[in-house]
Amino acid sequence: MKRFQITEYCHHMIEAFAVETESCIDATMGNGVDTAFLCRLAGEQGKVIAFDIQEKAVENTGKLLEREGLREQAKLVLDSHDNMDKYAEAESADIIVFNFGYLPGGDHKISTKAATSVSAVEKGLGILKKGGIMSLCIYSGGDSGYEEKEALLEYIRSLDHKKYIVITHEFANRPNDPPLPVLIKKIK
Ligand SMILES: C[S@@+](CC[C@H](N)C(=O)[O-])C[C@H]1O[C@@H](n2cnc3c(N)ncnc32)[C@H](O)[C@@H]1O
């Protein structure tokens, strides 16, 4: 990890803890960096479904995947992630990735929101296979505010410890509301 970007850190967590990788969901497509990562991880036989509410994100991701020769593996969906249960069956995904916030280089006002984010994580946990993992990268402060982070933390802290392992990774010494990576493993 050369620059220690938080998305890279989340990718390392996923690579370290994922048992199976063929069926993946990118819940927040953005510019497609996570979608491309998941397509590589899923391999040529694998499948990735990616969601975003912005056409620009679908366009940017499509272009990135074309450049990288990964377009075949991905289904890009222009819809909110809290509708992901319309596109994926229960207990069908090995990995689900959320990278909350706004489109890098885009309008900061078009951002993930507390209510839909919590609902999407809840639906995602239903779609995750037993043994599967979900990563969350939560931002706060600045344009993001604190409501979404607080709602997500309240929700994940309430999850049954017999069914899920939930680990938050906290920067201990970084000022100004550092991002908060979270790993959830479904054990039952
Ligand atoms: C920080 S970006 C994601 C970065 C992205 N994963 C990448 O690799 O570039 C967050 C994205 O979430 C999208 N978003 C906001 N609300 C959403 C929703 N309800 N459903 C799906 N995506 C949403 C935004 O449009 C934005 O593109």
PDBQT file of the ligand as one rigid body, heavy atoms in Angstrom, charges set to zero:
ROOT
HETATM    1  C1  LIG A 201     -17.475   8.187  -2.413  1.00  0.00    +0.000 C 
HETATM    2  S1  LIG A 201     -18.403   7.820  -3.853  1.00  0.00    +0.000 S 
HETATM    3  C2  LIG A 201     -18.005   6.170  -4.206  1.00  0.00    +0.000 C 
HETATM    4  C3  LIG A 201     -16.619   5.982  -4.750  1.00  0.00    +0.000 C 
HETATM    5  C4  LIG A 201     -16.521   4.778  -5.641  1.00  0.00    +0.000 C 
HETATM    6  N1  LIG A 201     -16.771   3.543  -4.956  1.00  0.00    +0.000 N 
HETATM    7  C5  LIG A 201     -15.243   4.728  -6.442  1.00  0.00    +0.000 C 
HETATM    8  O1  LIG A 201     -14.557   3.703  -6.429  1.00  0.00    +0.000 OA
HETATM    9  O2  LIG A 201     -14.953   5.729  -7.095  1.00  0.00    +0.000 OA
HETATM   10  C6  LIG A 201     -20.061   7.688  -3.268  1.00  0.00    +0.000 C 
HETATM   11  C7  LIG A 201     -21.068   7.454  -4.394  1.00  0.00    +0.000 C 
HETATM   12  O3  LIG A 201     -22.308   7.065  -3.801  1.00  0.00    +0.000 OA
HETATM   13  C8  LIG A 201     -23.314   7.504  -4.677  1.00  0.00    +0.000 C 
HETATM   14  N2  LIG A 201     -24.614   7.467  -4.007  1.00  0.00    +0.000 N 
HETATM   15  C9  LIG A 201     -25.230   8.416  -3.251  1.00  0.00    +0.000 A 
HETATM   16  N3  LIG A 201     -26.424   7.996  -2.824  1.00  0.00    +0.000 NA
HETATM   17  C10 LIG A 201     -26.580   6.732  -3.326  1.00  0.00    +0.000 A 
HETATM   18  C11 LIG A 201     -27.622   5.773  -3.244  1.00  0.00    +0.000 A 
HETATM   19  N4  LIG A 201     -28.740   6.009  -2.533  1.00  0.00    +0.000 N 
HETATM   20  N5  LIG A 201     -27.457   4.603  -3.896  1.00  0.00    +0.000 NA
HETATM   21  C12 LIG A 201     -26.327   4.340  -4.597  1.00  0.00    +0.000 A 
HETATM   22  N6  LIG A 201     -25.297   5.223  -4.714  1.00  0.00    +0.000 NA
HETATM   23  C13 LIG A 201     -25.432   6.399  -4.088  1.00  0.00    +0.000 A 
HETATM   24  C14 LIG A 201     -22.858   8.890  -5.075  1.00  0.00    +0.000 C 
HETATM   25  O4  LIG A 201     -23.538   9.301  -6.244  1.00  0.00    +0.000 OA
HETATM   26  C15 LIG A 201     -21.353   8.668  -5.265  1.00  0.00    +0.000 C 
HETATM   27  O5  LIG A 201     -21.051   8.409  -6.604  1.00  0.00    +0.000 OA
ENDROOT
TORSDOF 0
